């Protein structure tokens, strides 16, 4: 298989061709980025990225970038987004923060623990994940408490007002009917009650 010594698997890079015709295994090269200088958008997010007042950068992601720069032959400088945001989509479809800087081609890459969303994925190519985090919301169990107004809670204020208004209208209609008609409502009520007893 050729005259050269095989490189260990950890020294092999997978490079995807631009024409998307598959992947090719190539050994790492000092010519990978030919000494290019890259603008890197980043924002403080300890322990991934930390920046001091004297503009000194450190952290897990910064160390990883430094190793990549050495192995792939490039230099870089950091650019902080003016709005100090990671990148949220605006109503017009553009992005703020680091994702917006990538979209406008103000920087070559963004460094930090950026979460993947469909909107961001449409604007930027993500590297392989180096860390995955799962979010959760924890709430205390509800305590049983005596609530004297608990019977009011099933309905909103508007429903209770409508119910009170309908009761008031029904009462008024009943009074009007009793005074205007010769029907004796007491007699009907007694008849119904006596009918139920027999």
C-alpha positions, 0 to 999 in steps of 0.5 A: 500500500505505498512506501510511506509509514501509516499514520495512527488513526488519531492523526488522520483527518476526515476532509469533506470535499466541496463538491460533496462527492464523499469523504477522503482520508488525508494526513494532516498537513502544515499547509492545511490553511496555508498560514491564513489569519482568521477572525474568530467571534467569541463571547465570555462563557466560563469555563469554555471561554474566558476573557480578562480586562486586559483582553487575555483569552483562556478556557477550554474552547480557546485551548482547543482552538490553539491546538487546531491553529498549531496543527492546521497552520493558521493564526487568529484574533478574537472579535467580540460581538457588540451586542454580546449575544450568541445569536437570535433570529430577528423578525426580518430573518437576520441574526444578532451576535456571533451568528449574525457576524458569521452571516454577514461574513465579518468573522471566519468562525465563532467559538463557544458553546453554541446551541444548535437550532434549526434557524442557526443551522441554516446560517452556519456550519457546526463542527462535531460536538465536543460537549452535550448538555441536557437542560431540565427544569426542577420545581418543588412539589406543590404543598396541600394548603387550605384555600378558602377561595379555591371554589372560585378558581375553576372559572375566570373573573369574566365567567363569574361576572357573566354567571352573576349577571344571568342570575340577576336577569333571571330573578328580575324576569321572575319578579316581573312575571309574578306581578304581571300574571295571575299564575300563582307560583307558590301553588305550582311549587306546592303541587309539585312537592305534593306530587313527589310525596304521593 
